[in-house]
Amino acid sequence: MKPEPAALKIKLIRRDTDSQSLIELTAWRRRYVDPKTGVIDLAYSPGELGQSLCSPWTHDFRDCACHYWASNHPDVVYGAIAPDEQILPDGESANPIKANTPIDWLREDRSPSGIAAAMNTIDKNRPFQFDHFQINQRWEELNIVLQGYEIGETYQPVPREPDPEPFSSPEELAAELREKLAPLEMVLALEYLYARYSIKTPEEIEGEIWPTLKSDVTFMRHFLMMVAAGEMTHLRWVNQLLWGLYQAGLINSYEPVLTPATEIPIGRHGKLRPRQLRPFTLETLDDFIKVEKPSGFIEGAYARVVATLRQPEYQHLNHLYELAIRIDTDGVQHFSHFRDIKQALKVYPVERLDLYLRDVHVGTQDEARQALELYEGIIIPGLQRAYSSFSEKDFHEGGKLTNRARQAMTKLNEIGDELAIHGIGIPFW
């Protein structure tokens, strides 16, 4: 191998009391990588470049957490999916316990019986992990990780469903967004919020018979709020999709859509249920799971939107395509959250809903006047103005209006909880 001249000269400046002198050193350097492929040249044996270091790389690797080795040293992962295991369309295990139980990637016991949930601190996990000399000998046992899952002996690519048929025209696409998807996002957000108000806070849980109940109601209230907020974000994005089509001259008009649907699809087979403001019973939870289930209506409908925006005639609207992708993938997360909640509720008797639910009925206009004044007088008109334009010129003003509506929504949630404690639910319709 021919050495190549150093790219830089090394300059040494010698100073003393009377004078200073400049010394230039020119050195040679070896070419360590192949100039065409960029990989380490075959002239070097495996391990040769690091053999003179003070310790093997695995020593350093053992103690660096994922914030340093972000790409190849995860702290926690999900267990490998077996070749015959049932999976969801996004590749996640259909077993909700397995799909939501993180395990320690550095665990010493690599047998199936050693797969247990990782604990919540590094110090707690440390006694069950590889030590330094163990990792020197067994580092090859650490599984490759793809999309958060360990890969076992056989890698199973996620089966891809065929792309759905694109909409035949921009107007047909807009009609789907305007008449079905935007109203559906809004009605689901309101159903989820109402259901959340029906769940007790940890402070309302009495007794110690069910030691996990306080944490479970916290868990349920948190995820219902997350999903409801997600639906409101989707509502904004659907309006932004419509605005983008209008700005591109592909549709003739644009008006913000902020009207909740009256019926909700269940699956892809045309079945509908009426919208309902209900406490968070198991039946209500099952309905939420059905509408968010992958390959159900929401995921399927947005898959068609994505397939349309992927067509060559929409290539100049890549930002709209990215928005549609985000809505489509969020639906799977919502389904996972509801499935996790159902798993958590299995430990409680089905006849004892009073353990975690308030006794709530849909209130009258007078009973919920303060909440409705916020909802109908500030939140909806504010969003109507904020969503009237997504242009750069109006971006700042739209952001202020949206933020004002969010502040009103925070207040609405406080009032909704207070009313629900007294058995009153907000009559959103």
C-alpha positions in Angstrom: 0.0 0.0 0.0 1.4 3.4 -1.0 1.4 6.0 1.7 -0.1 9.4 0.8 1.3 12.8 1.9 -0.4 14.3 5.0 -3.1 16.7 4.2 -2.0 19.1 6.9 1.4 20.3 7.9 2.1 20.4 11.7 3.5 23.7 12.8 5.5 24.0 16.1 6.3 27.5 17.4 9.3 27.6 19.7 9.4 30.7 22.0 12.1 31.8 24.4 12.9 35.1 26.0 14.7 36.6 23.0 13.3 35.0 19.9 10.8 32.6 18.4 11.1 30.2 15.6 8.7 28.2 13.4 9.2 24.6 12.6 7.1 22.8 10.0 6.9 19.0 10.1 5.5 17.2 7.1 4.4 13.6 7.7 3.0 10.7 5.7 -0.2 8.9 6.5 -1.7 5.6 5.5 -4.9 5.2 3.6 -7.1 3.2 6.1 -10.2 2.9 3.9 -10.8 1.9 0.4 -11.1 5.1 -1.7 -14.1 3.6 -3.6 -16.1 1.9 -1.0 -15.2 3.8 2.2 -14.8 0.6 4.2 -11.6 -0.4 6.1 -9.0 -1.7 3.7 -8.5 -5.5 3.6 -4.8 -4.9 4.4 -5.8 -4.6 8.1 -7.0 -7.7 10.0 -10.1 -7.6 12.1 -9.3 -5.9 15.4 -5.8 -4.7 14.3 -6.6 -1.0 14.4 -7.9 -1.1 17.9 -5.5 -3.7 19.4 -3.2 -1.2 21.0 -6.0 0.6 22.8 -6.1 0.4 26.6 -9.2 -1.9 26.6 -11.4 -3.7 24.1 -14.2 -1.6 22.5 -16.7 -3.9 24.2 -15.6 -2.5 27.7 -16.5 1.0 26.6 -19.6 -0.2 24.9 -20.8 -2.0 28.0 -21.1 1.2 30.0 -22.3 3.7 27.4 -26.1 4.2 27.5 -28.2 4.9 24.4 -27.8 8.6 24.6 -24.2 8.0 23.4 -24.4 4.9 21.3 -27.8 6.0 19.9 -27.8 3.9 16.7 -26.5 0.6 18.0 -26.7 0.5 21.8 -30.4 0.6 22.9 -31.2 0.5 26.6 -34.5 -1.3 26.2 -36.1 -3.1 23.3 -39.1 -5.3 22.6 -38.7 -9.1 22.3 -38.1 -10.8 19.0 -41.2 -11.8 17.0 -41.3 -15.5 16.2 -41.8 -16.6 12.6 -45.3 -18.1 13.4 -46.4 -15.2 15.7 -49.4 -13.1 14.9 -48.6 -9.5 14.1 -50.5 -6.3 13.4 -50.2 -4.5 10.0 -47.5 -2.2 11.3 -45.3 -5.2 12.4 -46.1 -4.9 16.1 -46.8 -8.1 18.0 -50.6 -8.9 18.3 -49.9 -9.9 21.9 -50.5 -6.6 23.8 -48.3 -7.7 26.8 -45.4 -8.6 24.6 -45.8 -5.5 22.4 -45.7 -3.2 25.4 -43.2 -4.8 27.7 -39.7 -3.3 27.2 -36.8 -5.7 28.1 -33.2 -5.0 28.8 -31.0 -5.4 25.7 -27.9 -6.1 27.8 -29.5 -8.9 29.9 -27.2 -11.7 30.8 -29.8 -14.4 30.6 -30.5 -14.7 26.9 -32.9 -17.7 27.2 -36.7 -17.3 26.7 -37.2 -17.7 30.4 -34.9 -14.7 31.0 -37.1 -12.3 29.1 -38.7 -10.1 31.8 -39.7 -6.4 31.9 -36.8 -4.0 32.3 -36.8 -2.0 35.5 -37.0 1.7 35.5 -33.4 2.7 36.3 -29.9 1.7 35.1 -28.9 0.8 38.6 -31.8 -1.6 39.1 -31.0 -3.4 35.8 -27.2 -3.5 36.3 -27.0 -6.8 38.4 -28.7 -8.7 35.6 -26.6 -7.5 32.7 -23.4 -8.6 31.1 -20.2 -7.7 33.0 -17.2 -6.4 31.2 -15.4 -9.7 30.6 -18.6 -11.4 29.7 -19.4 -9.0 27.0 -15.9 -9.4 25.6 -16.7 -13.1 25.1 -20.4 -13.0 24.3 -21.0 -9.7 22.5 -22.2 -11.5 19.4 -25.2 -12.7 21.3 -26.6 -9.2 21.4 -29.5 -9.1 19.0 -29.8 -6.7 16.1 -32.7 -4.3 16.7 -35.0 -3.0 13.9 -37.9 -0.7 14.7 -37.4 -1.3 18.4 -37.7 -5.1 18.2 -34.9 -7.6 18.6 -34.4 -9.8 15.5 -34.0 -13.5 16.3 -32.6 -16.1 14.0 -35.0 -15.3 11.3 -36.0 -11.8 10.2 -39.6 -11.4 9.1 -40.3 -8.4 7.0 -43.7 -6.8 7.6 -46.1 -8.0 4.9 -47.2 -5.1 2.8 -50.8 -4.8 1.8 -51.4 -3.7 -1.8 -51.9 0.0 -2.3 -55.5 1.0 -2.3 -57.1 2.6 -5.4 -56.4 6.3 -5.5 -59.2 8.8 -5.7 -60.1 9.6 -9.3 -59.7 13.4 -8.9 -58.7 16.1 -6.5 -62.4 17.0 -6.0 -63.1 13.4 -5.0 -60.2 13.4 -2.6 -61.4 16.7 -1.1 -64.9 15.4 -0.7 -63.5 12.5 1.4 -61.6 14.8 3.6 -64.4 17.4 3.9 -67.4 15.1 4.4 -66.0 12.1 6.2 -62.5 12.4 7.6 -62.5 15.8 9.2 -66.0 15.4 10.8 -64.9 11.9 12.0 -61.7 13.3 13.7 -63.7 15.9 15.5 -66.5 13.6 16.8 -63.9 11.1 18.0 -62.0 13.8 19.9 -65.2 14.8 21.7 -66.2 11.2 22.5 -62.8 10.5 23.9 -62.9 13.7 26.0 -66.3 12.9 27.4 -65.1 9.3 28.3 -62.1 10.8 30.0 -64.2 13.0 32.2 -66.1 9.9 33.4 -62.9 8.4 34.9 -62.1 9.1 38.5 -58.9 10.9 39.5 -56.4 9.0 41.8 -57.6 11.3 44.7 -61.2 9.9 44.3 -60.1 6.2 44.6 -60.9 5.0 48.1 -59.5 2.0 50.0 -56.4 -0.2 49.4 -58.1 -3.4 48.1 -56.9 -2.7 44.6 -53.4 -1.3 45.0 -52.8 -0.7 41.3 -56.1 1.2 40.7 -54.7 4.7 41.4 -51.9 4.3 38.8 -54.3 2.7 36.3 -56.8 5.6 36.4 -53.9 7.9 35.9 -52.8 5.8 33.0 -56.3 5.8 31.4 -56.9 9.5 31.8 -53.4 10.3 30.4 -53.8 8.1 27.3 -57.4 9.3 26.6 -56.2 12.9 26.7 -53.3 12.0 24.4 -55.5 10.3 21.9 -58.2 13.1 22.0 -55.4 15.7 21.5 -54.1 13.5 18.6 -57.5 13.6 16.9 -57.7 17.4 17.2 -54.2 17.6 15.6 -55.5 15.4 12.8 -58.5 17.7 12.4 -56.1 20.6 11.9 -54.0 18.6 9.4 -57.1 17.5 7.4 -58.1 21.2 7.1 -54.5 21.9 6.1 -54.7 19.2 3.4 -57.9 20.9 2.0 -56.2 24.3 2.1 -53.2 22.9 0.3 -55.3 21.5 -2.5 -57.1 24.8 -2.8 -53.9 26.8 -2.8 -52.6 24.5 -5.6 -55.6 25.3 -7.7 -56.8 21.7 -7.6 -60.2 22.4 -5.9 -62.5 25.4 -6.3 -63.1 26.4 -2.7 -62.0 26.0 0.9 -63.9 26.4 4.2 -62.6 25.1 7.5 -64.4 21.9 8.7 -65.3 21.9 12.4 -68.5 20.0 12.5 -68.6 16.6 14.3 -70.0 13.6 12.3 -73.3 12.2 13.3 -72.3 8.6 12.6 -69.1 6.6 13.0 -67.9 3.8 10.7 -66.9 0.5 12.2 -64.5 -1.4 10.0 -64.5 -1.3 6.2 -67.8 -3.0 5.6 -70.1 0.0 5.7 -71.4 -0.6 9.3 -72.1 2.6 11.2 -72.9 3.4 14.8 -74.5 6.7 16.0 -72.2 9.1 17.8 -72.6 8.8 21.6 -71.4 10.7 24.7 -70.8 7.8 27.1 -68.9 6.9 30.2 -65.7 4.8 29.6 -67.3 1.4 30.0 -65.9 -1.7 28.5 -68.5 -1.5 25.7 -67.4 2.1 25.0 -63.7 1.0 25.0 -64.5 -1.8 22.5 -66.1 0.7 20.1 -63.1 2.9 20.4 -60.8 0.0 19.6 -63.0 -0.9 16.5 -62.7 2.5 14.9 -59.0 2.8 15.5 -58.1 -0.8 14.6 -55.5 -1.1 11.9 -57.1 -2.0 8.5 -60.3 -0.6 9.9 -62.0 2.5 8.5 -59.6 5.3 9.7 -56.4 3.6 8.7 -57.9 2.3 5.4 -59.4 5.7 4.5 -56.1 7.6 5.1 -54.2 4.8 3.2 -56.3 5.8 0.2 -55.5 9.5 0.8 -51.8 8.6 1.0 -52.0 6.5 -2.2 -53.6 9.5 -4.0 -51.0 12.0 -2.9 -48.3 9.6 -4.0 -49.4 9.9 -7.6 -47.2 11.8 -10.1 -49.7 14.7 -10.5 -49.3 15.5 -6.8 -45.5 15.4 -6.6 -45.3 19.1 -6.2 -47.4 18.7 -3.0 -45.0 16.5 -1.0 -45.8 18.4 2.2 -49.4 17.3 2.0 -48.2 13.7 1.4 -46.1 13.9 4.6 -49.1 15.1 6.5 -51.3 12.3 5.3 -48.6 9.8 6.2 -48.4 11.1 9.8 -52.2 10.9 10.3 -52.2 7.3 8.9 -49.5 6.1 11.2 -50.9 7.8 14.3 -54.0 5.7 14.0 -52.0 2.6 14.8 -50.7 4.3 18.0 -54.2 5.2 19.1 -55.3 1.6 18.7 -52.3 0.4 20.7 -53.2 2.8 23.5 -56.8 1.6 23.8 -55.6 -2.0 23.7 -53.2 -1.3 26.5 -56.1 0.2 28.6 -58.2 -2.9 28.0 -55.3 -5.1 29.2 -55.0 -3.0 32.3 -58.7 -3.3 33.1 -58.7 -7.1 33.0 -57.7 -7.3 36.6 -60.9 -5.7 37.8 -64.3 -7.3 38.1 -66.5 -6.4 35.1 -69.5 -5.8 37.4 -67.5 -3.2 39.4 -67.2 -0.3 37.0 -67.8 2.0 40.0 -64.3 1.3 41.1 -62.9 3.7 38.5 -65.9 5.4 36.9 -68.0 8.4 38.0 -71.7 8.1 37.7 -72.1 10.6 34.8 -75.1 11.5 32.6 -75.3 13.9 29.7 -76.1 17.3 31.3 -78.5 19.9 30.1 -77.5 23.2 28.5 -78.1 25.0 31.8 -76.1 22.5 33.9 -73.1 22.8 31.6 -73.5 26.5 30.6 -70.0 27.5 31.6 -68.4 24.7 29.6 -70.5 25.3 26.5 -69.7 29.0 26.6 -66.0 28.1 26.3 -66.6 25.4 23.7 -69.1 27.2 21.5 -68.1 30.8 22.2 -64.3 30.6 22.2 -62.8 27.3 21.1 -64.8 26.6 17.9 -64.8 30.2 16.6 -61.1 30.5 17.4 -60.3 27.4 15.5 -62.6 28.5 12.7 -60.5 31.7 12.3 -57.2 29.9 12.8 -57.9 27.3 10.1 -59.3 29.8 7.6 -55.8 30.2 6.1 -52.5 28.3 6.4 -50.5 30.7 4.3 -47.2 32.0 5.5 -48.6 35.5 5.8 -51.3 34.4 8.3 -49.2 31.8 10.0 -48.3 33.9 13.1 -51.9 35.1 13.6 -53.2 31.6 13.2 -50.8 30.3 15.8 -52.0 32.9 18.3 -55.6 32.0 17.7 -54.8 28.2 18.0 -52.9 28.8 21.2 -55.9 30.8 22.6 -58.2 27.9 21.8 -55.8 25.5 23.5 -55.8 27.6 26.7 -59.6 27.6 26.6 -59.5 23.8 26.1 -57.4 23.5 29.2 -60.0 25.4 31.2 -62.7 23.3 29.6 -61.1 20.1 30.8 -61.0 21.5 34.3 -64.7 22.4 34.2 -65.5 19.0 32.5 -63.8 17.2 35.4 -65.6 19.3 38.0 -69.0 18.7 36.4 -68.4 15.0 36.1 -67.6 14.7 39.8 -71.2 15.9 40.3 -72.5 13.5 37.7 -72.9 16.0 34.8 -71.3 15.4 31.4 -70.8 18.2 28.8 -73.5 18.0 26.0 -71.2 18.6 23.1 -74.2 17.9 20.8 
